[in-house]
Amino acid sequence: MMRRRFLAWLEARPIWLTIAISFGLLLVVWQLLVVWGDLPPFILPGPVAVVAALIDLIADGRLLRHALVTLSEVIPGLALGAGVALPLAYLLTKSPLAERLISPYLIASQAIPIIAVAPLLTIWIQSWYWSRVLVAALVVFFPILINSIAGLRSVPREFYDLMRSLRAGKGQVFRKLELPAALPTVLAGLKVGATLAVIGALVGEFVQPKSQGLGFLLVTARYQFKTDEVFAVLLTLGVMALGLYGLVALAERRLLRWRRFGHSGAK
C-alpha cells in the first residue's frame, strides 16, 4: 500500500522533480557503495571527488575547451549523417530497383565495427577534424535511415489513392501526406542519432592522435589513473548527449503540435 501511494505521488510530481529525486538516490547508492566496499579512489571515486575534479576542470578551462571541440564535431556529424540518410531513405522507399541494389551493402556495412573503420578514415582523410566528423556521421546514419524508411512506409495505401483522386502532384503528396506521416518516426531516429553522434565523435577522438576533444581528455585521465577526472568527462558527455536529445525533443513538440491538438479534439 505504501509503495503504491509513493508511486502515485511520484507520478503526480513535475518531471524535473522526479529526475532530481532519482539522481539524488543514485548519488546516495553510489556513495554507499564506495564507503561499504572500501574502494580506493583510483578504482571508484565517490561523488564528492568527482564533483571536485569537475570543478577543477572547469576552473582551469580544460573542460570547456575540449567540450567545444567535441561539440563542433558532433553537430556537423549529426547534420551530415541525417543529410545523407533522409534523401536516401526516400529513394529506397520509392525505387524498388535502388533498394535491391543498395540495401544489401547498407545492411552488410553494419556488421563492420566503427572502431575498425575509424583508423582507416584517419589515413584516407588528411584532416583530423573531418575524419572525426565522418566517424560521427557514419554512426548516426543507419538508425536515421531505418527510422525514415519505416516512417515513409507507414503511410496507408488508401491515403495515396485519395491524393491521386484529388489530382495532387508528387510535390503535394510529399508535403501534405508523406512528410507529416513520416515526421514522428524520422524525429525518433534523430533523437537516437543525437546521442549516437556523441559516441561517434568520441570514437574518432580515440583513434585520432590529436590533443583536442573530450576523448583525448578521457584517455589522458585514464592513463594517469585519475578516475575522478574520467567520471567528470563521462558526466560531461552525458550532459552533452542529453542536451542534444532535448533539442530534438523540443523540435518534435513544435513540429508535431498538430498531433496534440488532434488528440485533444478527439477526446
C-alpha positions in Angstrom: 0.0 0.0 0.0 2.8 2.4 0.9 4.6 1.6 -2.2 1.6 2.3 -4.4 1.0 5.6 -2.6 4.6 6.6 -3.1 4.5 5.7 -6.8 1.2 7.6 -7.3 2.7 10.6 -5.5 5.8 10.4 -7.7 3.7 10.2 -10.9 1.8 13.4 -9.9 5.1 15.4 -9.4 6.7 17.5 -12.2 9.2 15.7 -14.3 12.1 17.8 -13.1 11.4 16.8 -9.5 11.2 13.1 -10.5 14.5 13.4 -12.2 16.1 15.2 -9.2 14.8 12.5 -6.8 16.2 9.7 -8.9 19.5 11.5 -9.4 19.7 12.0 -5.6 19.0 8.3 -5.0 21.7 7.4 -7.5 24.3 9.6 -5.6 23.4 8.1 -2.3 23.7 4.5 -3.6 27.0 5.4 -5.3 28.4 6.9 -2.1 27.3 3.9 0.0 28.9 1.6 -2.5 32.2 3.4 -2.2 32.1 3.5 1.7 30.9 -0.1 2.3 33.1 -1.5 -0.4 36.1 0.4 0.9 37.2 1.0 -2.6 40.3 3.1 -3.4 39.7 6.3 -5.4 41.5 5.1 -8.5 39.0 2.2 -8.8 35.8 4.0 -7.9 35.9 7.6 -6.6 32.9 9.0 -4.6 30.5 11.6 -5.9 32.3 14.3 -3.9 35.7 13.5 -5.5 34.1 13.6 -9.0 32.4 17.0 -8.3 35.8 18.3 -7.1 37.5 17.1 -10.2 34.7 18.6 -12.4 35.2 21.9 -10.7 38.9 21.8 -11.2 38.5 21.0 -14.9 36.1 23.9 -15.3 38.3 26.3 -13.3 41.4 25.7 -15.4 39.4 25.9 -18.7 40.3 22.5 -19.9 36.7 21.1 -19.8 35.2 23.9 -21.8 38.0 23.9 -24.4 37.8 20.2 -25.0 34.0 20.1 -24.8 33.7 22.8 -27.5 36.0 20.8 -29.8 33.9 17.6 -29.3 30.6 19.6 -29.8 32.0 21.1 -33.0 32.4 17.5 -34.3 29.1 16.1 -33.0 26.8 18.7 -34.6 28.2 18.6 -38.2 28.4 14.8 -37.9 24.7 14.6 -37.0 23.8 17.0 -39.8 25.9 15.1 -42.3 24.5 11.7 -41.3 21.0 13.0 -41.4 21.5 14.9 -44.6 22.6 11.7 -46.4 20.2 9.3 -44.7 16.9 11.3 -45.3 17.2 11.6 -49.1 18.5 8.0 -49.4 15.5 6.8 -47.3 13.1 8.5 -49.8 15.0 6.9 -52.7 14.9 3.4 -51.3 11.2 3.8 -50.4 10.2 4.9 -53.9 12.5 2.8 -56.0 12.4 -1.0 -55.7 15.5 -1.2 -58.0 17.5 1.1 -55.8 16.5 -0.9 -52.8 17.7 -4.1 -54.4 21.0 -2.6 -55.4 21.9 -0.6 -52.3 20.2 -2.3 -49.3 22.5 -5.4 -49.2 25.6 -3.2 -48.9 24.0 -1.0 -46.2 23.0 -4.0 -44.1 26.4 -5.6 -44.5 28.1 -2.4 -43.5 26.5 -2.6 -40.1 28.5 -5.8 -39.4 31.7 -3.8 -39.5 32.6 -2.2 -36.2 33.1 1.5 -36.4 36.2 1.2 -34.3 37.7 -0.8 -37.2 36.7 1.8 -39.8 37.8 4.9 -37.9 41.6 4.3 -38.2 41.2 3.9 -42.0 39.4 7.3 -42.2 42.3 8.9 -40.4 44.5 7.6 -43.2 42.2 8.4 -46.1 41.3 11.9 -44.9 44.2 14.2 -44.1 42.1 16.5 -41.9 41.9 15.2 -38.3 38.7 17.3 -37.8 36.8 15.9 -40.8 37.8 12.3 -40.1 36.2 12.7 -36.6 33.1 14.3 -38.1 32.8 11.5 -40.7 33.0 8.9 -37.9 30.1 10.6 -36.1 28.1 10.8 -39.4 28.7 7.0 -40.0 27.4 6.2 -36.5 24.2 8.2 -36.8 23.5 7.4 -40.5 21.9 3.9 -40.2 19.4 4.5 -37.3 18.1 7.6 -39.0 17.9 5.8 -42.4 15.9 2.9 -40.9 13.5 5.1 -39.0 12.9 7.3 -42.0 12.2 4.3 -44.3 9.8 2.9 -41.6 8.0 6.3 -41.4 7.6 6.6 -45.2 6.3 3.1 -45.5 3.8 3.6 -42.7 1.5 5.7 -44.9 -1.6 3.7 -45.7 -2.2 3.0 -49.4 -5.7 4.4 -49.2 -4.3 7.9 -48.5 -2.3 7.7 -51.7 -5.4 6.8 -53.6 -7.2 9.8 -52.0 -4.4 12.2 -53.0 -4.5 10.7 -56.5 -8.2 11.2 -56.8 -7.6 14.9 -55.9 -5.1 15.2 -58.7 -2.2 16.0 -56.3 1.2 16.2 -57.8 4.3 14.5 -56.4 5.4 17.6 -54.5 2.0 18.0 -52.9 1.8 14.3 -52.0 5.2 14.7 -50.3 4.4 17.9 -48.4 0.8 17.1 -47.5 0.9 13.4 -46.9 4.3 11.7 -46.7 6.2 14.3 -44.7 3.6 14.7 -41.9 3.1 10.9 -41.7 6.8 10.1 -41.6 7.9 13.0 -39.4 7.2 11.3 -36.0 9.4 8.3 -36.9 12.0 10.5 -38.5 12.3 12.6 -35.4 12.5 9.5 -33.3 15.5 8.4 -35.4 17.1 11.9 -35.0 16.8 11.6 -31.2 18.7 8.3 -31.3 21.2 9.8 -33.7 21.7 12.9 -31.5 23.0 10.6 -28.7 25.0 8.3 -31.0 26.7 11.3 -32.6 28.5 11.9 -29.3 29.7 8.3 -29.2 30.9 8.6 -32.8 32.9 11.8 -32.2 34.4 10.2 -29.1 35.5 7.1 -31.1 37.0 9.4 -33.7 39.0 11.2 -31.0 40.2 7.9 -29.6 41.8 6.8 -32.8 42.9 10.3 -34.0 46.1 11.2 -32.0 45.3 14.9 -31.7 45.4 16.6 -28.3 41.9 18.1 -28.6 38.5 16.9 -27.5 36.9 15.1 -24.6 38.2 11.8 -26.0 41.7 13.0 -25.6 40.9 14.3 -22.1 39.4 11.0 -21.2 42.3 8.9 -22.4 44.8 11.1 -20.7 43.0 10.9 -17.3 42.7 7.1 -17.7 46.4 6.7 -18.4 47.2 8.8 -15.3 44.8 6.8 -13.1 42.7 9.9 -12.4 39.4 8.1 -12.3 37.6 11.1 -10.8 38.5 13.1 -13.9 37.3 10.1 -16.1 34.0 10.3 -14.4 33.8 14.0 -14.7 34.4 13.7 -18.5 31.8 11.0 -18.7 29.3 13.2 -16.9 30.1 16.0 -19.4 29.5 13.6 -22.3 26.2 12.6 -20.8 25.0 16.2 -20.3 26.0 16.9 -24.0 24.0 13.9 -25.3 21.1 14.8 -23.1 21.2 18.4 -24.3 21.1 17.4 -28.0 18.3 14.9 -27.3 16.4 17.6 -25.6 16.8 20.0 -28.6 15.4 17.3 -30.9 12.6 16.6 -28.5 11.8 20.3 -28.4 11.7 20.5 -32.2 9.5 17.4 -32.1 7.0 19.2 -29.8 6.9 22.2 -32.1 6.7 20.3 -35.3 4.1 17.8 -34.1 1.7 20.2 -32.3 -1.0 19.1 -34.7 -0.9 15.7 -33.2 -1.6 17.0 -29.7 -4.4 19.2 -31.0 -5.8 16.2 -32.9 -5.8 14.0 -29.8 -7.4 16.7 -27.6 -10.1 17.3 -30.3 -10.8 13.5 -30.5 -11.4 13.5 -26.7 
